[in-house]
Amino acid sequence: MSRSASIERNTKETDIRVTLELDGTGQAELDTGIGFFDHMLDGFARHGLFDLNVYVDGDLDVDCHHTVEDTGIVLGNAIKEAVGDKKGIRRYGSCILPMDEALVLCAVDLSGRCTLNWDVHCKTEKVFSAPMIGELDTETISEFFYAVSYSAAMNLHFKVLSGTNSHHICEAMFKAFAKALDMAVSVDPRITDVLSTKGSL
């Protein structure tokens, strides 16, 4: 049974279409208008083994904020719909992912409650030393993951354990999130209902 979703969202700021297949092979077709953002989403699809199509027509003449945040909203909605009733899934996932000098921890709980814990400071300094990576404003990265967390109704935790290069740190975040989410949505045959003492998620 395919676990997939196709979501569209249209506002005065963005026109977005996302198709997500959880049980994919890591194929992606991406056009957000922001090259580095496409690169991050490609890494998310490839390392999570998700098939992902994303098309965005956003108000990039203003800046990239609406495009990035709204893509997070739609991707989160697609994750939530594709997961379905959550019966049989592991629910939790985590990954500590290295990329050169960067080391990033990501943990996911598909709990039905939204929380983003953004502990991404190294030695009390902002983790992204560069204000921009390509055409992506680094301030929007947390906005993207917050939007994913509340739209998908998940607990999402990030901790940057080390790193100096903004590109490496950001890429490690997207890949760690992919690996953690892949673990959380994976089916365990020992789980016959939802993994909760409440009986629902």
Accessible surface in RSA format (square Angstrom, percent):
REM  Atomic radii and reference values for relative SASA: ProtOr
REM  Chains: A
REM  Algorithm: Lee & Richards
REM  Probe-radius: 1.40
REM  Slices: 20
REM RES _ NUM      All-atoms   Total-Side   Main-Chain    Non-polar    All polar
REM                ABS   REL    ABS   REL    ABS   REL    ABS   REL    ABS   REL
RES MET A   1   231.10 119.7 153.95 101.9  77.16 183.7 130.91 111.3 100.19 132.7
RES SER A   2    76.40  64.6  46.84  62.5  29.56  68.1  49.50 105.4  26.90  37.7
RES ARG A   3    40.24  16.9  37.67  19.2   2.56   6.1  32.62  44.6   7.62   4.6
RES SER A   4    51.84  43.8  34.39  45.9  17.45  40.2   7.94  16.9  43.90  61.5
RES ALA A   5     4.96   4.6   0.00   0.0   4.96  11.3   4.84   6.8   0.12   0.3
RES SER A   6    79.72  67.4  55.28  73.8  24.45  56.3  36.99  78.8  42.73  59.9
RES ILE A   7    31.38  17.9  28.02  20.9   3.36   8.1  30.16  21.7   1.22   3.3
RES GLU A   8   116.17  66.7  88.53  67.0  27.64  65.8  27.19  52.6  88.98  72.7
RES ARG A   9    73.61  30.9  69.05  35.2   4.56  10.9  22.23  30.4  51.38  31.1
RES ASN A  10   101.08  69.7  71.33  68.9  29.74  71.6  31.60  76.1  69.47  67.1
RES THR A  11    62.09  44.2  32.93  33.4  29.16  69.5  44.96  60.4  17.13  25.9
RES LYS A  12   217.54 106.1 174.28 106.9  43.26 103.0 125.92 113.3  91.61  97.6
RES GLU A  13    73.48  42.2  68.76  52.0   4.72  11.2  19.67  38.1  53.81  43.9
RES THR A  14     2.44   1.7   0.00   0.0   2.44   5.8   2.22   3.0   0.21   0.3
RES ASP A  15    49.45  34.6  49.15  48.9   0.30   0.7  14.97  35.2  34.48  34.4
RES ILE A  16     0.00   0.0   0.00   0.0   0.00   0.0   0.00   0.0   0.00   0.0
RES ARG A  17   106.28  44.6 104.15  53.1   2.14   5.1  29.29  40.0  76.99  46.7
RES VAL A  18     1.78   1.2   0.00   0.0   1.78   4.3   0.22   0.2   1.56   4.2
RES THR A  19    55.16  39.2  54.23  55.0   0.94   2.2  32.31  43.4  22.85  34.5
RES LEU A  20     0.22   0.1   0.22   0.2   0.00   0.0   0.22   0.2   0.00   0.0
RES GLU A  21    33.84  19.4  33.76  25.5   0.08   0.2  21.33  41.3  12.51  10.2
RES LEU A  22     4.41   2.5   0.15   0.1   4.26  10.7   0.15   0.1   4.26  11.5
RES ASP A  23    85.50  59.9  55.25  55.0  30.25  71.5  36.96  87.0  48.54  48.4
RES GLY A  24    17.84  22.0   0.00   N/A  17.84  22.0   2.29   6.3  15.55  34.8
RES THR A  25    95.67  68.0  79.66  80.8  16.00  38.1  73.99  99.4  21.68  32.8
RES GLY A  26     0.61   0.8   0.00   N/A   0.61   0.8   0.30   0.8   0.31   0.7
RES GLN A  27   112.27  62.8 109.89  80.3   2.39   5.7  41.92  89.2  70.36  53.4
RES ALA A  28    32.25  29.7   0.15   0.2  32.09  73.0   0.80   1.1  31.45  83.3
RES GLU A  29   128.38  73.7 120.63  91.3   7.75  18.5  44.86  86.8  83.52  68.2
RES LEU A  30    40.30  22.4   9.09   6.5  31.20  78.4   9.75   6.8  30.55  82.2
RES ASP A  31    76.92  53.9  76.25  75.9   0.67   1.6  23.27  54.8  53.66  53.5
RES THR A  32     0.47   0.3   0.00   0.0   0.47   1.1   0.00   0.0   0.47   0.7
RES GLY A  33    40.64  50.1   0.00   N/A  40.64  50.1  27.26  74.8  13.38  30.0
RES ILE A  34     2.02   1.2   1.88   1.4   0.14   0.3   1.88   1.4   0.14   0.4
RES GLY A  35    51.93  64.0   0.00   N/A  51.93  64.0  39.39 108.1  12.54  28.1
RES PHE A  36    20.80  10.4  12.29   7.6   8.51  22.1  15.93   9.7   4.87  13.9
RES PHE A  37     0.60   0.3   0.60   0.4   0.00   0.0   0.60   0.4   0.00   0.0
RES ASP A  38    30.77  21.6  29.77  29.6   1.00   2.4  14.76  34.7  16.01  16.0
RES HIS A  39    80.71  44.1  74.23  51.6   6.48  16.6  57.44  59.2  23.28  27.1
RES MET A  40     1.07   0.6   0.35   0.2   0.72   1.7   1.04   0.9   0.03   0.0
RES LEU A  41     0.71   0.4   0.71   0.5   0.00   0.0   0.71   0.5   0.00   0.0
RES ASP A  42    45.67  32.0  45.67  45.5   0.00   0.0   8.86  20.9  36.81  36.7
RES GLY A  43    10.91  13.5   0.00   N/A  10.91  13.5  10.32  28.3   0.59   1.3
RES PHE A  44     1.81   0.9   1.81   1.1   0.00   0.0   1.81   1.1   0.00   0.0
RES ALA A  45     0.00   0.0   0.00   0.0   0.00   0.0   0.00   0.0   0.00   0.0
RES ARG A  46   134.42  56.4 129.94  66.2   4.49  10.7  44.78  61.2  89.64  54.3
RES HIS A  47    64.68  35.4  59.56  41.4   5.12  13.1  40.28  41.5  24.40  28.4
RES GLY A  48     0.05   0.1   0.00   N/A   0.05   0.1   0.00   0.0   0.05   0.1
RES LEU A  49    95.39  53.1  94.65  67.7   0.74   1.9  94.65  66.5   0.74   2.0
RES PHE A  50     0.04   0.0   0.04   0.0   0.00   0.0   0.04   0.0   0.00   0.0
RES ASP A  51    43.02  30.1  41.31  41.1   1.71   4.0  17.08  40.2  25.94  25.9
RES LEU A  52     1.94   1.1   0.00   0.0   1.94   4.9   0.27   0.2   1.66   4.5
RES ASN A  53    67.38  46.5  66.65  64.4   0.72   1.7  17.24  41.5  50.14  48.5
RES VAL A  54     3.90   2.6   0.01   0.0   3.89   9.4   0.72   0.6   3.18   8.6
RES TYR A  55    79.58  37.2  78.87  44.9   0.70   1.8  47.93  36.0  31.64  39.0
RES VAL A  56     8.41   5.5   0.00   0.0   8.41  20.3   0.00   0.0   8.41  22.8
RES ASP A  57    84.28  59.0  75.53  75.2   8.74  20.7   7.87  18.5  76.41  76.2
RES GLY A  58    18.67  23.0   0.00   N/A  18.67  23.0   2.17   6.0  16.49  36.9
RES ASP A  59    26.40  18.5  20.60  20.5   5.80  13.7  20.79  48.9   5.60   5.6
RES LEU A  60    66.84  37.2  46.48  33.3  20.36  51.2  46.75  32.8  20.10  54.1
RES ASP A  61   137.01  96.0  90.42  90.0  46.59 110.2  53.74 126.5  83.27  83.0
RES VAL A  62    97.37  64.1  67.10  60.8  30.27  72.9  72.51  63.0  24.87  67.5
RES ASP A  63    72.71  50.9  64.21  63.9   8.50  20.1  34.86  82.0  37.85  37.7
RES CYS A  64     9.59   7.3   6.62   7.4   2.97   7.0   4.38  11.1   5.22   5.6
RES HIS A  65    62.80  34.3  62.30  43.3   0.51   1.3  36.00  37.1  26.80  31.2
RES HIS A  66    44.04  24.1  44.04  30.6   0.00   0.0  21.95  22.6  22.09  25.7
RES THR A  67     0.00   0.0   0.00   0.0   0.00   0.0   0.00   0.0   0.00   0.0
RES VAL A  68     1.28   0.8   1.28   1.2   0.00   0.0   1.28   1.1   0.00   0.0
RES GLU A  69    40.95  23.5  40.95  31.0   0.00   0.0   2.05   4.0  38.91  31.8
RES ASP A  70     9.63   6.7   9.63   9.6   0.00   0.0   0.00   0.0   9.63   9.6
RES THR A  71     0.21   0.1   0.21   0.2   0.00   0.0   0.21   0.3   0.00   0.0
RES GLY A  72     0.00   0.0   0.00   N/A   0.00   0.0   0.00   0.0   0.00   0.0
RES ILE A  73    21.79  12.4  21.79  16.2   0.00   0.0  21.79  15.7   0.00   0.0
RES VAL A  74     0.04   0.0   0.04   0.0   0.00   0.0   0.04   0.0   0.00   0.0
RES LEU A  75     1.87   1.0   1.87   1.3   0.00   0.0   1.87   1.3   0.00   0.0
RES GLY A  76     0.00   0.0   0.00   N/A   0.00   0.0   0.00   0.0   0.00   0.0
RES ASN A  77    53.04  36.6  49.67  48.0   3.37   8.1   9.53  22.9  43.51  42.1
RES ALA A  78     0.00   0.0   0.00   0.0   0.00   0.0   0.00   0.0   0.00   0.0
RES ILE A  79     0.67   0.4   0.67   0.5   0.00   0.0   0.67   0.5   0.00   0.0
RES LYS A  80   106.72  52.1 100.87  61.9   5.85  13.9  55.73  50.2  50.98  54.3
RES GLU A  81   100.14  57.5  80.28  60.7  19.86  47.3  39.98  77.3  60.16  49.1
RES ALA A  82     5.59   5.1   0.00   0.0   5.59  12.7   0.61   0.9   4.99  13.2
RES VAL A  83     9.72   6.4   1.46   1.3   8.26  19.9   1.46   1.3   8.26  22.4
RES GLY A  84    44.48  54.9   0.00   N/A  44.48  54.9  32.09  88.1  12.40  27.8
RES ASP A  85    96.49  67.6  71.94  71.6  24.56  58.1  44.19 104.0  52.30  52.2
RES LYS A  86    16.02   7.8  15.24   9.4   0.77   1.8  12.14  10.9   3.88   4.1
RES LYS A  87   121.43  59.2 103.13  63.3  18.30  43.6  47.10  42.4  74.33  79.2
RES GLY A  88     7.01   8.6   0.00   N/A   7.01   8.6   6.98  19.2   0.02   0.1
RES ILE A  89     3.63   2.1   3.63   2.7   0.01   0.0   3.63   2.6   0.01   0.0
RES ARG A  90    93.46  39.2  90.92  46.3   2.54   6.1  17.42  23.8  76.04  46.1
RES ARG A  91    18.62   7.8  18.62   9.5   0.00   0.0   0.11   0.2  18.51  11.2
RES TYR A  92   112.37  52.5 108.61  61.8   3.76   9.8  82.97  62.3  29.40  36.2
RES GLY A  93     4.96   6.1   0.00   N/A   4.96   6.1   2.79   7.6   2.17   4.9
RES SER A  94    59.13  50.0  53.51  71.4   5.62  13.0  20.29  43.2  38.84  54.4
RES CYS A  95    24.75  18.7  16.36  18.2   8.39  19.7  10.14  25.7  14.62  15.8
RES ILE A  96    99.25  56.5  75.89  56.5  23.36  56.3  75.89  54.6  23.36  63.4
RES LEU A  97    23.00  12.8  22.44  16.1   0.56   1.4  23.00  16.2   0.00   0.0
RES PRO A  98    92.96  67.8  79.95  72.9  13.01  47.3  80.05  66.1  12.91  80.3
RES MET A  99    40.57  21.0  36.27  24.0   4.30  10.2  40.54  34.5   0.02   0.0
RES ASP A 100   112.67  78.9  68.70  68.4  43.96 104.0  29.96  70.5  82.70  82.5
RES GLU A 101    67.87  39.0  46.89  35.5  20.98  50.0  53.51 103.5  14.36  11.7
RES ALA A 102     1.12   1.0   0.00   0.0   1.12   2.6   0.03   0.0   1.09   2.9
RES LEU A 103    56.19  31.3  56.19  40.2   0.00   0.0  56.19  39.5   0.00   0.0
RES VAL A 104     0.00   0.0   0.00   0.0   0.00   0.0   0.00   0.0   0.00   0.0
RES LEU A 105    50.69  28.2  50.69  36.3   0.00   0.0  50.69  35.6   0.00   0.0
RES CYS A 106     0.00   0.0   0.00   0.0   0.00   0.0   0.00   0.0   0.00   0.0
RES ALA A 107    30.40  27.9  29.99  46.3   0.41   0.9  30.40  42.8   0.00   0.0
RES VAL A 108     5.39   3.5   0.00   0.0   5.39  13.0   1.89   1.6   3.51   9.5
RES ASP A 109    16.78  11.8  16.19  16.1   0.59   1.4   8.95  21.1   7.83   7.8
RES LEU A 110     2.79   1.6   2.79   2.0   0.00   0.0   2.79   2.0   0.00   0.0
RES SER A 111     4.69   4.0   0.00   0.0   4.69  10.8   0.00   0.0   4.69   6.6
RES GLY A 112    35.99  44.4   0.00   N/A  35.99  44.4  10.40  28.5  25.59  57.3
RES ARG A 113   123.85  52.0 118.93  60.6   4.92  11.7  71.89  98.2  51.97  31.5
RES CYS A 114    65.35  49.4  43.23  48.2  22.12  52.0   1.51   3.8  63.84  68.8
RES THR A 115    65.11  46.3  59.08  59.9   6.04  14.4  43.24  58.1  21.88  33.1
RES LEU A 116    35.61  19.8   9.91   7.1  25.69  64.6   9.91   7.0  25.69  69.1
RES ASN A 117    68.98  47.6  63.94  61.8   5.04  12.1  10.80  26.0  58.18  56.2
RES TRP A 118    61.82  24.8  42.42  20.5  19.41  45.6  31.40  16.7  30.43  49.4
RES ASP A 119    57.37  40.2  52.70  52.5   4.67  11.0  17.10  40.3  40.26  40.2
RES VAL A 120     4.74   3.1   4.71   4.3   0.03   0.1   4.71   4.1   0.03   0.1
RES HIS A 121    97.81  53.5  81.30  56.5  16.51  42.2  51.79  53.4  46.01  53.5
RES CYS A 122    29.72  22.5  22.64  25.3   7.08  16.6  24.95  63.2   4.77   5.1
RES LYS A 123   190.63  93.0 161.58  99.1  29.05  69.2 117.65 105.9  72.98  77.7
RES THR A 124   129.04  91.8  96.23  97.6  32.81  78.2  85.13 114.3  43.91  66.4
RES GLU A 125   116.45  66.9 115.32  87.2   1.13   2.7  42.71  82.6  73.74  60.2
RES LYS A 126   156.02  76.1 140.82  86.4  15.20  36.2  98.56  88.7  57.46  61.2
RES VAL A 127    11.65   7.7   2.81   2.5   8.84  21.3   4.27   3.7   7.37  20.0
RES PHE A 128    26.24  13.1  14.73   9.1  11.52  30.0  14.73   8.9  11.52  33.0
RES SER A 129    91.51  77.3  57.19  76.3  34.31  79.0  50.63 107.8  40.88  57.3
RES ALA A 130    33.30  30.6  29.82  46.0   3.47   7.9  33.30  46.9   0.00   0.0
RES PRO A 131   103.40  75.4  95.13  86.7   8.27  30.0 103.09  85.1   0.31   1.9
RES MET A 132    93.46  48.4  79.94  52.9  13.52  32.2  67.14  57.1  26.31  34.9
RES ILE A 133    14.99   8.5  12.06   9.0   2.94   7.1  14.99  10.8   0.00   0.0
RES GLY A 134    64.00  78.9   0.00   N/A  64.00  78.9  37.22 102.1  26.78  60.0
RES GLU A 135   116.28  66.8 109.61  82.9   6.67  15.9  45.98  88.9  70.30  57.4
RES LEU A 136     1.34   0.7   1.34   1.0   0.00   0.0   1.34   0.9   0.00   0.0
RES ASP A 137    42.87  30.0  42.87  42.7   0.00   0.0   5.28  12.4  37.59  37.5
RES THR A 138    10.38   7.4   6.78   6.9   3.59   8.6   0.87   1.2   9.51  14.4
RES GLU A 139   126.13  72.4 112.66  85.2  13.47  32.1  51.09  98.8  75.03  61.3
RES THR A 140     1.80   1.3   1.80   1.8   0.00   0.0   1.80   2.4   0.00   0.0
RES ILE A 141     1.81   1.0   1.00   0.7   0.81   2.0   1.81   1.3   0.00   0.0
RES SER A 142    28.05  23.7  27.26  36.4   0.79   1.8  10.08  21.5  17.97  25.2
RES GLU A 143    58.77  33.7  58.59  44.3   0.18   0.4   3.09   6.0  55.68  45.5
RES PHE A 144     1.92   1.0   1.92   1.2   0.00   0.0   1.92   1.2   0.00   0.0
RES PHE A 145     0.00   0.0   0.00   0.0   0.00   0.0   0.00   0.0   0.00   0.0
RES TYR A 146   105.96  49.5 105.96  60.3   0.00   0.0  64.62  48.6  41.33  51.0
RES ALA A 147     0.14   0.1   0.14   0.2   0.00   0.0   0.14   0.2   0.00   0.0
RES VAL A 148     0.00   0.0   0.00   0.0   0.00   0.0   0.00   0.0   0.00   0.0
RES SER A 149     0.12   0.1   0.12   0.2   0.00   0.0   0.00   0.0   0.12   0.2
RES TYR A 150    82.55  38.5  67.13  38.2  15.42  40.1  50.73  38.1  31.82  39.2
RES SER A 151    10.62   9.0   1.88   2.5   8.73  20.1   5.85  12.5   4.76   6.7
RES ALA A 152     2.34   2.1   0.03   0.0   2.31   5.3   0.03   0.0   2.31   6.1
RES ALA A 153    11.70  10.8  11.57  17.8   0.14   0.3  11.63  16.4   0.07   0.2
RES MET A 154     0.00   0.0   0.00   0.0   0.00   0.0   0.00   0.0   0.00   0.0
RES ASN A 155    26.10  18.0  26.10  25.2   0.00   0.0   2.74   6.6  23.36  22.6
RES LEU A 156     0.00   0.0   0.00   0.0   0.00   0.0   0.00   0.0   0.00   0.0
RES HIS A 157    67.27  36.8  67.27  46.8   0.00   0.0  43.64  45.0  23.63  27.5
RES PHE A 158     2.22   1.1   0.00   0.0   2.22   5.8   0.33   0.2   1.89   5.4
RES LYS A 159    89.33  43.6  89.33  54.8   0.00   0.0  59.65  53.7  29.68  31.6
RES VAL A 160     7.66   5.0   0.00   0.0   7.66  18.5   0.00   0.0   7.66  20.8
RES LEU A 161    75.73  42.2  43.13  30.9  32.60  82.0  46.97  33.0  28.76  77.4
RES SER A 162    46.78  39.5  42.68  57.0   4.10   9.4  39.02  83.1   7.76  10.9
RES GLY A 163    15.15  18.7   0.00   N/A  15.15  18.7   0.39   1.1  14.76  33.0
RES THR A 164   106.66  75.9  91.29  92.6  15.36  36.6  78.56 105.5  28.10  42.5
RES ASN A 165    62.62  43.2  56.92  55.0   5.70  13.7  12.13  29.2  50.50  48.8
RES SER A 166     8.08   6.8   4.41   5.9   3.68   8.5   4.35   9.3   3.73   5.2
RES HIS A 167    67.49  36.9  65.75  45.7   1.74   4.4  42.41  43.7  25.08  29.2
RES HIS A 168    40.96  22.4  40.96  28.5   0.00   0.0  20.37  21.0  20.59  24.0
RES ILE A 169     0.00   0.0   0.00   0.0   0.00   0.0   0.00   0.0   0.00   0.0
RES CYS A 170     0.00   0.0   0.00   0.0   0.00   0.0   0.00   0.0   0.00   0.0
RES GLU A 171    13.15   7.5  13.15   9.9   0.00   0.0   1.97   3.8  11.18   9.1
RES ALA A 172     0.00   0.0   0.00   0.0   0.00   0.0   0.00   0.0   0.00   0.0
RES MET A 173     0.00   0.0   0.00   0.0   0.00   0.0   0.00   0.0   0.00   0.0
RES PHE A 174     3.35   1.7   3.35   2.1   0.00   0.0   3.35   2.0   0.00   0.0
RES LYS A 175    32.98  16.1  32.98  20.2   0.00   0.0   6.87   6.2  26.11  27.8
RES ALA A 176     0.00   0.0   0.00   0.0   0.00   0.0   0.00   0.0   0.00   0.0
RES PHE A 177     1.02   0.5   1.02   0.6   0.00   0.0   1.02   0.6   0.00   0.0
RES ALA A 178     0.00   0.0   0.00   0.0   0.00   0.0   0.00   0.0   0.00   0.0
RES LYS A 179    86.48  42.2  82.54  50.6   3.94   9.4  39.38  35.4  47.11  50.2
RES ALA A 180     0.00   0.0   0.00   0.0   0.00   0.0   0.00   0.0   0.00   0.0
RES LEU A 181     0.71   0.4   0.71   0.5   0.00   0.0   0.71   0.5   0.00   0.0
RES ASP A 182    44.28  31.0  44.03  43.8   0.25   0.6   0.28   0.7  44.00  43.9
RES MET A 183    88.32  45.7  82.00  54.3   6.32  15.0  68.44  58.2  19.88  26.3
RES ALA A 184     0.00   0.0   0.00   0.0   0.00   0.0   0.00   0.0   0.00   0.0
RES VAL A 185     1.50   1.0   1.50   1.4   0.00   0.0   1.50   1.3   0.00   0.0
RES SER A 186    34.66  29.3  29.74  39.7   4.92  11.3  33.25  70.8   1.41   2.0
RES VAL A 187    88.14  58.0  68.35  61.9  19.79  47.7  68.35  59.4  19.79  53.7
RES ASP A 188     6.70   4.7   6.46   6.4   0.24   0.6   0.52   1.2   6.17   6.2
RES PRO A 189   119.64  87.2  91.74  83.6  27.90 101.4 100.76  83.2  18.89 117.4
RES ARG A 190   197.20  82.8 166.05  84.6  31.14  74.1  82.57 112.8 114.63  69.5
RES ILE A 191    29.95  17.0  20.71  15.4   9.23  22.3  23.38  16.8   6.57  17.8
RES THR A 192   127.18  90.5  94.43  95.7  32.74  78.0  70.82  95.1  56.36  85.2
RES ASP A 193    69.47  48.7  67.30  67.0   2.17   5.1  24.87  58.5  44.60  44.5
RES VAL A 194    17.66  11.6   6.52   5.9  11.14  26.8   6.52   5.7  11.14  30.2
RES LEU A 195    72.69  40.5  69.57  49.8   3.12   7.8  70.92  49.8   1.77   4.8
RES SER A 196    24.96  21.1   1.08   1.4  23.89  55.0   7.87  16.8  17.10  24.0
RES THR A 197   152.48 108.5 110.08 111.6  42.41 101.1  93.22 125.2  59.26  89.6
RES LYS A 198   140.93  68.8 104.44  64.1  36.49  86.9  92.82  83.5  48.11  51.2
RES GLY A 199    46.69  57.6   0.00   N/A  46.69  57.6  27.17  74.6  19.51  43.7
RES SER A 200    67.36  56.9  64.89  86.6   2.46   5.7  39.23  83.5  28.13  39.4
RES LEU A 201    50.65  28.2   0.31   0.2  50.34 126.5  16.74  11.8  33.91  91.3
END  Absolute sums over single chains surface
CHAIN  1 A     9381.9       7491.9       1890.0       4948.8       4433.1
END  Absolute sums over all chains
TOTAL          9381.9       7491.9       1890.0       4948.8       4433.1
